[in-house]
């Protein structure tokens, strides 16, 4: 139900930004409303890096944790994320990276549905705003690497 996209041009090389996005354990340091993160498994299989991780999001006392399957396709510079467990019926997000001169265009698409229908309605109304805040935080942190 909530679905949104954001594209940013960031003055960093593509590989630096991909590694930055895959460094999930650092998300609580700079992402708004990200309280905790934990990587359970990270393994390289051929042209893929597969990560199983939790993110705890919210604002106390209203927090929730969801488990994700993160797959990085090295050949296509694409990160695909789906949910495994938690408060979501489904989650699908995609990161795409295209290098342009001294910049990298980063596109982030997200589509999800929260199990709680009331929260879904609230999120649908304000999700693009929230996604822009998260993208701002990613961009600011990436440019300060």
C-alpha positions as CSV (number, residue, x, y, z in Angstrom):
1,X,0.0,0.0,0.0
2,X,2.5,2.8,0.9
3,X,4.6,3.0,-2.2
4,X,7.2,5.7,-3.0
5,X,10.4,6.4,-4.9
6,X,13.3,8.8,-4.4
7,X,16.3,9.6,-6.6
8,X,19.4,11.5,-5.5
9,X,22.6,12.5,-7.2
10,X,25.4,12.0,-4.7
11,X,29.0,13.1,-5.2
12,X,30.6,9.7,-4.4
13,X,31.6,6.7,-6.5
14,X,29.1,3.9,-6.9
15,X,31.0,1.2,-4.9
16,X,31.4,3.5,-1.9
17,X,27.6,4.1,-1.9
18,X,26.8,0.4,-2.3
19,X,29.0,-0.5,0.6
20,X,27.5,2.3,2.6
21,X,23.9,1.0,2.0
22,X,25.0,-2.6,2.9
23,X,26.5,-1.4,6.2
24,X,23.2,-1.9,7.9
25,X,24.6,-2.0,11.5
26,X,25.4,1.7,11.2
27,X,21.8,2.8,10.3
28,X,20.8,3.8,13.8
29,X,23.7,6.4,13.8
30,X,22.0,8.5,11.2
31,X,18.5,7.3,10.0
32,X,15.6,9.0,11.6
33,X,13.5,6.7,13.7
34,X,15.9,3.8,13.3
35,X,16.6,2.7,16.9
36,X,18.6,-0.5,16.4
37,X,19.9,-2.9,13.7
38,X,21.4,-6.3,13.8
39,X,22.9,-8.4,11.1
40,X,22.4,-12.2,11.7
41,X,24.0,-13.5,8.6
42,X,26.2,-12.1,5.7
43,X,27.6,-14.4,3.1
44,X,28.9,-14.1,-0.5
45,X,27.6,-16.5,-3.0
46,X,29.0,-16.0,-6.5
47,X,27.9,-12.6,-7.8
48,X,25.6,-12.0,-4.7
49,X,26.0,-10.9,-1.2
50,X,23.1,-12.1,1.0
51,X,22.3,-10.5,4.3
52,X,19.7,-11.3,6.9
53,X,19.1,-8.4,9.3
54,X,16.7,-6.8,11.7
55,X,15.8,-3.1,11.9
56,X,14.0,-1.6,14.9
57,X,12.1,1.5,13.9
58,X,9.7,3.9,15.6
59,X,9.7,6.3,18.5
60,X,9.5,5.0,22.0
61,X,7.1,3.7,23.2
62,X,6.0,2.8,19.7
63,X,8.7,0.6,18.2
64,X,8.7,-2.5,16.1
65,X,11.3,-4.8,14.6
66,X,11.2,-6.4,11.2
67,X,13.6,-8.9,9.7
68,X,14.7,-8.5,6.1
69,X,16.4,-10.5,3.4
70,X,18.9,-8.2,1.6
71,X,20.4,-9.3,-1.7
72,X,23.1,-7.4,-3.5
73,X,23.6,-8.3,-7.2
74,X,27.2,-7.3,-8.0
75,X,26.8,-7.6,-11.8
76,X,23.9,-5.2,-11.9
77,X,24.7,-3.0,-8.9
78,X,21.2,-3.7,-7.5
79,X,20.1,-4.2,-3.9
80,X,16.8,-6.0,-3.4
81,X,15.2,-6.2,0.0
82,X,12.2,-8.2,1.1
83,X,10.7,-8.8,4.6
84,X,11.0,-12.2,6.4
85,X,9.2,-11.4,9.7
86,X,7.7,-8.6,11.7
87,X,4.9,-6.1,11.5
88,X,4.7,-6.1,7.7
89,X,2.6,-8.2,5.4
90,X,5.2,-7.5,2.7
91,X,8.1,-5.3,1.9
92,X,9.9,-4.8,-1.3
93,X,12.5,-2.2,-1.9
94,X,15.1,-1.7,-4.5
95,X,18.3,0.3,-4.7
96,X,19.8,1.1,-8.1
97,X,23.2,2.9,-8.6
98,X,24.3,4.5,-11.9
99,X,27.7,6.3,-12.0
100,X,27.7,9.7,-13.9
101,X,31.0,11.5,-14.0
102,X,32.0,12.2,-10.3
103,X,28.5,11.5,-9.1
104,X,26.3,8.5,-8.6
105,X,22.6,8.5,-9.2
106,X,20.9,6.5,-6.5
107,X,17.3,5.4,-6.9
108,X,15.4,3.9,-4.0
109,X,11.9,2.4,-4.5
110,X,9.9,1.0,-1.6
111,X,6.6,-0.8,-1.5
112,X,5.2,-2.3,1.7
113,X,2.1,-3.1,3.7
114,X,1.8,-3.0,7.5
115,X,-0.3,-5.8,9.1
116,X,-2.2,-3.1,11.1
117,X,-4.7,-1.6,8.7
118,X,-5.0,1.7,10.7
119,X,-1.2,2.2,10.6
120,X,-1.3,1.5,6.8
121,X,-3.7,4.4,6.3
122,X,-1.6,6.8,8.4
123,X,1.6,5.7,6.6
124,X,0.0,6.1,3.1
125,X,-0.6,9.8,3.9
126,X,2.8,10.7,5.1
127,X,5.2,8.1,3.6
128,X,6.7,10.2,0.8
129,X,7.6,12.9,3.3
130,X,9.2,10.3,5.6
131,X,11.1,8.7,2.7
132,X,12.5,12.1,1.7
133,X,13.7,12.6,5.3
134,X,15.4,9.2,5.2
135,X,17.0,9.9,1.8
136,X,18.2,13.3,3.1
137,X,19.9,11.5,6.0
138,X,21.5,8.9,3.7
139,X,22.7,11.6,1.3
140,X,24.1,13.8,4.1
141,X,26.0,10.9,5.7
142,X,27.3,9.6,2.3
143,X,28.6,13.0,1.4
144,X,30.5,13.2,4.7
145,X,32.2,9.8,4.3
